[in-house]
Amino acid sequence: MARLPDVLAPDGLALLEIGADQKDAVVDLARELLPGWSCRVETDLAGLPRVARLERPEVPPLPAPGGEPRSPFRFGR
C-alpha cells in the first residue's frame, strides 16, 4: 500500500484482496499512509469484507507561467 502513490495515476483506482478479518487494519493503514485518498471495503457474496477499494484523488492542473493550466506530468526535458 505504501508504494501506491508512486505507481498509481491521479484519479486512479487500486483493488486489493483482503482477509475477512483485515477490514479495520486496512482502513486504518490507508488513513495513515494515503491521506486524502478514499478507502472503501467491499464485501464478497458471503457478506464478508473481501476487497479494499483505494481511490487516488484527481490532481488539479498546475498553473503554467502566464496562467495557463498545464499537465502535472513532465514529458521530455
C-alpha positions, 0 to 999 in steps of 0.5 A, a space after each residue: 500500500 505504501 508504494 501506491 502513490 508512486 505507481 498509481 495515476 491521479 484519479 486512479 483506482 487500486 483493488 486489493 484482496 483482503 482477509 475477512 478479518 483485515 477490514 479495520 487494519 486496512 482502513 486504518 493503514 490507508 488513513 495513515 499512509 494515503 491521506 486524502 485518498 478514499 478507502 472503501 471495503 467491499 464485501 464478497 457474496 458471503 457478506 464478508 469484507 473481501 476487497 479494499 477499494 483505494 481511490 487516488 484523488 484527481 490532481 488539479 492542473 498546475 498553473 503554467 507561467 502566464 496562467 495557463 493550466 498545464 499537465 502535472 506530468 513532465 514529458 521530455 526535458 
